[in-house]
Amino acid sequence: AGIIVLLHLFAVMVIARRLADILTAGSRIFGTYIGPTDLGRTGMRLLRKPFIGSTISNYYLPKEASLRLTGYSNEKTVSNIDLDERRTKRGRGPVKKGQGKKAQKRAKDSAKAAAKKK
């Protein structure tokens, strides 16, 4: 009786191993998930989707080409910097913070108010 039980256990183990092999082969062929499914959210739904990163990156032009098409390039930015430097030398550059039109008007108004108080 003990040998029959051992033979039965051996047969069950062989069948279980073959079933596992069949499941893994099927999962490779059909791209399904083998494992416990009662875990709740496993993220397998996202992993089954095809990877689209390369498709998206191929959709857009390379940065250099897009800059050339829009008219911007490194030469243009360099010339803009040179233009800004020349304007500041002539006194036509951007004003410093706190020295714009509003600040000048505020200073003028405060000077008038101070003159009236005296």
C-alpha positions in Angstrom: 0.0 0.0 0.0 2.9 2.3 0.7 4.4 1.9 -2.7 1.1 2.6 -4.4 0.8 5.9 -2.4 4.4 6.8 -3.4 3.7 6.0 -7.1 0.5 8.1 -6.9 2.4 11.0 -5.4 5.1 10.7 -8.1 2.5 10.7 -10.8 0.8 13.7 -9.4 4.2 15.5 -9.2 5.0 14.6 -12.8 1.5 15.8 -14.0 1.9 19.0 -12.0 5.3 19.7 -13.5 4.0 19.1 -17.0 1.0 21.4 -16.3 3.4 24.1 -15.1 5.5 23.7 -18.3 2.3 23.9 -20.4 1.2 27.1 -18.6 4.6 28.8 -19.0 4.7 27.9 -22.7 1.2 29.2 -23.1 2.0 32.4 -21.3 5.0 33.0 -23.6 2.9 32.4 -26.7 -0.1 34.4 -25.7 1.5 36.9 -23.4 -0.6 36.1 -20.4 0.3 36.4 -16.7 1.1 33.3 -14.6 0.8 33.9 -10.9 -1.7 34.6 -8.2 -4.5 36.6 -9.5 -6.1 37.4 -6.1 -3.6 40.1 -5.3 -5.8 42.9 -6.4 -4.1 45.5 -8.6 -0.9 44.1 -10.0 -0.2 46.5 -12.8 -0.3 43.7 -15.4 -2.8 45.6 -17.5 -0.3 48.3 -18.1 2.5 45.9 -18.7 0.5 44.0 -21.4 0.1 47.2 -23.4 2.7 47.7 -26.2 5.5 50.1 -25.4 4.9 53.4 -27.2 7.8 55.5 -26.1 9.8 55.0 -29.4 6.7 55.8 -31.5 6.2 59.1 -29.6 9.8 60.1 -29.8 9.9 59.3 -33.6 6.8 61.5 -34.1 8.6 64.7 -33.1 11.5 66.2 -35.0 14.9 66.4 -33.4 15.5 69.6 -31.6 18.0 71.0 -34.1 15.7 70.4 -37.0 12.7 72.0 -35.3 14.8 75.0 -34.4 16.0 75.4 -38.0 12.4 75.1 -39.3 11.1 77.8 -36.9 13.9 80.1 -37.7 15.8 79.9 -34.4 19.3 78.7 -34.3 22.5 79.1 -32.3 23.7 81.8 -34.6 20.6 83.8 -34.1 20.8 83.7 -30.3 24.4 84.7 -30.5 23.6 87.7 -32.7 20.8 88.6 -30.3 23.2 88.7 -27.4 25.6 90.9 -29.4 22.7 93.2 -30.2 21.8 93.5 -26.5 25.3 94.3 -25.6 25.5 97.0 -28.3 22.2 98.5 -27.1 23.4 98.6 -23.5 26.6 100.4 -24.5 24.5 103.1 -26.2 22.2 103.4 -23.2 19.2 101.7 -24.9 19.3 98.4 -23.0 16.8 97.1 -20.6 16.5 99.1 -17.4 17.5 97.8 -14.0 14.8 96.6 -11.6 13.2 99.5 -9.8 14.2 102.1 -12.4 11.4 101.8 -14.9 8.6 104.2 -15.7 6.5 103.4 -12.7 9.4 103.8 -10.3 10.4 107.2 -11.9 6.8 108.4 -11.6 6.5 107.3 -8.0 9.8 109.1 -7.2 8.5 112.3 -8.9 5.2 112.2 -7.1 6.9 111.6 -3.7 9.2 114.6 -4.4 6.2 116.8 -5.2 4.5 115.7 -2.0 7.6 116.4 0.1 7.9 119.9 -1.5 4.2 120.7 -0.6 4.8 119.7 3.0 7.6 122.2 3.4 
